[in-house]
Amino acid sequence: MRTKIKLPDQRILLFVLAVLLVIAVAAAALLVRQQDSLTADSSEAGSGQNFRLVVDGGIYMPNENRSLVSVYRTEDTIRDALERSGIVQFDNYGKIASVDETELHSELVWAVKKNGKAVPDNEYSTRVQPGDEILVYIEAPGNEGEPVNTLLISGGEEHPDLGGSYAHPYKEGNMVRDVLKASGLVTMSENDRTIRLVKASPDAQEGYATKPQERWVLKVNGKELNADRGLDMQLQPGDYVELTLEKS
């Protein structure tokens, strides 16, 4: 006895073939789009379409120096580029509030240059172009170019909240003691011979007093001062004073 095999209706075969054809075309289109996207991304990353962000703390914050390369995007403004770096934060007035979570004290402010030209706060909406260099640096604008003496305070790893900076207009005869007291961050003893308290900011209610195993170390331009006579040292224009908390 022979078994007869019934072939599918021709219309069904045509329908199945049409469905398979649609699926194949869709898959091919998706693959092409993925390849185009990868090619575009590779082209953008490798064609020099980048800009550079440089942070320079100068003498005010010598440890705050870095250089970052970011991929250029046509819609980026200077502010967009700075915010996208992940290290620059703005305040509600459109000014740079902090870099690497580091805020500045007194007359010091974060400023910006684009390709060597100063950029005012109200021009942060300027577009970034491929190859641009955006420099973020520290200046003391209130002194109209006059020399300053700078105080840098570091609480070390144990008290990083005590870190801060202060720029004091230079005057002939300025001593280390004068800069400490004028900063509003340092409270001296009654005879002005020792450091009694150090604040995290001038507005802080309380200052930090050293523990028996700690001491404040004074340096000028990186050179440690004599504990007894260092406060009386007269400063020169541009000198910077360092006050660092260390274990004794």
C-alpha positions in Angstrom: 0.0 0.0 0.0 1.4 3.3 -1.0 1.3 6.4 1.3 0.4 9.6 -0.4 2.2 12.8 0.8 0.0 15.9 0.6 2.0 18.9 -0.5 1.2 22.3 1.2 -1.0 24.6 -0.7 1.0 26.9 -3.1 -0.4 30.0 -1.4 0.9 28.9 2.0 4.4 28.3 0.5 4.4 31.8 -1.0 3.2 33.3 2.3 6.0 31.6 4.3 8.6 32.6 1.7 7.4 36.2 1.9 7.7 36.2 5.7 11.2 34.8 5.6 12.2 37.4 3.0 10.9 40.2 5.2 12.8 38.8 8.2 16.0 38.5 6.2 15.7 42.1 4.9 15.1 43.5 8.4 18.0 41.6 9.8 20.3 42.8 7.0 19.2 46.4 7.6 19.8 46.2 11.3 23.3 44.8 10.7 24.1 47.6 8.3 23.0 50.2 10.8 25.1 48.6 13.6 28.1 48.6 11.3 27.5 52.2 10.3 27.2 53.2 14.0 30.4 51.4 14.9 32.2 53.0 11.9 31.0 56.5 12.9 32.0 56.0 16.6 35.4 54.7 15.5 35.8 57.6 13.1 34.9 60.1 15.7 37.3 58.6 18.3 40.2 58.3 15.9 39.9 61.4 13.7 41.2 63.9 16.2 37.7 65.2 17.1 38.8 65.9 20.7 39.5 68.8 23.0 41.7 69.1 26.1 40.7 70.2 29.6 43.6 71.4 31.8 43.3 72.2 35.5 46.1 74.3 37.0 46.1 75.0 40.7 49.3 77.1 40.4 51.0 78.2 43.6 47.7 78.3 45.3 47.0 74.6 45.0 50.1 73.0 43.6 48.7 69.5 43.9 45.6 70.3 41.8 47.1 69.8 38.3 45.8 67.5 35.6 45.1 67.2 31.9 42.1 65.4 30.5 41.2 64.6 26.8 37.5 64.5 26.0 35.7 63.4 22.9 34.3 66.4 21.0 30.5 66.7 20.7 29.1 69.4 18.3 26.5 70.5 20.9 29.0 71.1 23.7 29.4 74.5 25.2 32.3 75.4 27.6 30.0 74.8 30.5 28.8 71.5 29.1 32.4 70.4 28.6 33.4 71.3 32.1 30.4 69.6 33.7 30.9 66.5 31.6 34.4 66.2 33.0 32.9 65.1 36.3 35.3 67.3 38.3 33.8 70.8 37.8 30.7 71.9 39.7 28.8 75.2 39.2 26.9 77.3 41.7 23.5 78.8 41.2 25.0 82.0 39.7 26.8 80.2 36.9 30.3 80.5 38.5 32.6 77.6 39.2 31.9 76.5 42.7 34.5 73.8 43.0 37.0 71.6 41.1 37.5 68.1 42.4 35.3 69.1 45.3 37.8 71.7 46.3 36.4 75.1 47.2 38.5 78.3 47.4 38.5 80.8 50.2 38.6 84.6 50.3 39.7 86.4 47.1 40.6 83.3 45.1 38.3 82.2 42.3 38.4 79.5 39.6 38.8 81.1 36.2 38.7 79.8 32.6 40.7 80.3 29.4 39.9 78.9 26.0 43.0 78.5 23.8 44.8 81.1 26.0 42.1 83.7 26.0 40.2 84.5 29.2 36.5 83.5 29.2 34.2 85.6 31.4 31.5 83.8 33.4 28.8 85.0 31.0 30.5 83.4 28.0 30.5 79.8 29.2 27.8 79.2 26.6 30.5 79.5 23.9 30.8 76.4 21.7 33.8 74.1 22.0 35.6 73.3 18.8 37.8 70.2 18.0 41.3 70.7 19.2 40.4 73.4 21.7 42.2 73.6 25.1 40.1 74.7 28.0 42.2 75.8 31.0 40.7 76.0 34.5 43.0 77.9 36.9 43.0 80.0 40.1 43.3 83.8 40.2 42.9 86.6 42.8 40.9 89.1 40.7 40.3 91.5 43.6 43.9 92.6 43.7 44.0 94.2 40.2 47.3 92.6 39.4 49.0 93.5 42.6 51.3 90.9 44.2 49.8 88.7 46.9 51.0 86.3 49.6 49.1 83.1 49.7 48.2 80.9 52.6 47.7 77.1 51.9 46.2 75.1 54.8 46.2 71.3 54.9 44.8 69.1 57.6 46.4 66.0 56.0 44.7 62.7 55.6 43.3 62.8 59.2 41.5 66.1 58.7 41.0 66.9 55.0 38.1 69.2 55.9 40.7 71.8 57.1 42.2 72.3 53.7 41.8 75.8 52.3 43.5 78.7 50.5 43.7 82.4 51.2 45.3 85.3 49.1 46.5 88.3 51.1 47.5 91.5 49.2 51.2 92.0 49.7 52.4 95.0 51.7 56.0 95.7 52.5 56.8 94.4 56.0 54.2 91.7 55.9 55.1 88.8 58.2 54.0 85.2 58.3 51.9 86.0 61.3 50.1 88.8 59.5 48.9 86.5 56.7 47.7 83.9 59.2 45.7 86.3 61.2 44.2 88.2 58.2 42.9 85.0 56.7 40.2 84.6 59.3 41.1 80.9 59.3 43.8 81.0 62.1 43.4 82.1 65.7 46.6 82.9 67.5 47.4 82.7 71.2 47.2 85.9 73.2 50.9 86.7 72.8 50.7 85.8 69.0 53.5 83.3 69.4 51.6 80.0 68.8 48.6 78.8 66.7 45.6 78.1 68.9 42.8 77.2 66.4 42.4 76.6 62.7 39.0 76.8 61.0 37.8 75.1 57.8 36.3 78.4 56.7 36.0 81.9 58.1 32.3 81.3 58.7 32.9 78.2 60.8 31.8 78.5 64.4 34.6 76.5 65.9 38.2 75.9 65.1 40.4 72.8 65.4 42.9 72.6 68.3 45.8 70.2 67.9 45.9 67.0 70.0 49.1 66.2 72.0 50.5 64.0 69.2 49.9 66.7 66.5 51.6 69.9 65.5 51.1 72.7 62.9 54.1 72.9 60.5 54.9 76.3 58.9 56.7 76.5 55.5 57.4 79.4 53.2 57.9 78.5 49.5 58.3 74.8 50.6 60.9 75.5 53.2 60.1 74.6 56.8 60.4 77.5 59.3 61.9 77.6 62.7 59.1 76.9 65.3 60.1 79.9 67.5 61.0 82.6 64.9 59.1 81.5 61.8 56.1 83.7 62.6 58.3 86.8 62.4 59.6 86.1 58.9 59.0 89.0 56.5 57.5 87.9 53.2 58.3 89.0 49.7 55.8 89.5 46.8 54.5 86.2 45.6 55.6 84.2 48.7 53.3 81.4 49.8 52.9 80.2 53.3 52.0 76.6 54.0 50.3 75.5 57.3 50.2 71.7 57.5 48.9 69.5 60.3 51.4 66.6 61.0 51.9 64.0 63.7 54.6 65.0 66.1 
